Amino acid sequence: MKIDDAAAHLEALGNPTRLKIYRALVRAGDAGMPVGRLQDKLKIAPSTLSHHIKTLMVVGLISQVREATTLVCHANYDVMRGLLDFLVAECCTGVAECSGAKTAA
């Protein structure tokens, strides 16, 4: 993952409301969560929720699909893993004793 992409993901997650939304979707698993249930669960106004969902979608952290008349949001686990890998890629690279450490691109 490039540093600009990681920064965009972290910026999106840097808002408390977006972080709550993202965590709820991660907990929901592969089934995702309908927007209405997400709104009820987190007590977020519809227009506010829509704004934050759009921000998370733009950076690729979540996706949204229509199932009949329901919009269902899903966490993008590949992007999440890529971000986590990026964050730990340089772990211990400054320590001589640490072997097998990688460098982020």
N, C-alpha and C positions, 0 to 999 in steps of 0.2 A: 504494500500500500504506500502511496506517495504521501509525503508530509502534508501537502495541501488538502488531500482527501481526508486524512486523519483529523486535521484541524477543523474542517467543515463538519465532520461527524461529532467531534467533541463540542463544537460551538452549538450545534443543534441540541445536544444533550445537556448543555450548560444552563438551560432554563428549567426551573423546578417543575413546572407544569408538563413540559415535554418529557422530562425524565420520568415523571409519574406515569404518563401515557405509555412510554416505551417499556418501562418495567412491567406494567400490567399486561402488555402484549407479549412480552417474553414469558411471563408466567402462564399466559393462555396456551402456549405451545403451538403446535402446527395448525390446530383448528382455528386459531385467531380469535378475534372478538368482534361482534357487531358494534358499529358505532354507537347505536342506542344504548347498549349494555355498558360500553365504555363510559358514555356520558353519565349514566345512572350511577355507576360504580365510583367514579371520580368526582361527581358533582360539579361538572364543568358546563358552562353555558354552551349551547350548540355552535354559535358563531366563533367562540373562543376555541372550542375543540377542533372545529374545522380548520382554523388558522394554524394551530399547532400540528395537526395531522399533516397538513400540506407541507410544512417546514420539514418534518421528518421524512416525508416521501421524497422531497426534492433531493435530499442528500442520500437517499437509498436505504435508510435505516428501516423503513417499513414499506409495505405495499398495501394496496386496497383493491379488493375485487367485489364485483356486484354478484350477489346470489339472489336471483329473482328481484325482489324489491329492497333487499337488505344490503348495505355496504359493510363488508367485513375487512378489518385491518389485520395484518400479519406482520410480525417482526421478521426482518430479513436476517436470518441466523448466519449466513455466509459473510455478510458485511460486518456483523457483530464479531465473528471470529477473526476476521481480517484486522479489525481495529484492535482487538485484544492481542493478537499476534504482533502487530506493529508496536504496541505499547511495551511488550516484554521482550522484543527482539534484541535489544541491546543490554539486557540485564547482565550485569557482571562483566561487561566487556572492558571496563577500566580496571578490573582486578586480575592480576597475573595468574592467580591460582585457579580461576574459573576456566574450565575447558568446555568446548562445544558451544560457546555463545555465538550468536549470529548478529549481523549488523543490519539495521533497517535501511531501506532505499530512500 
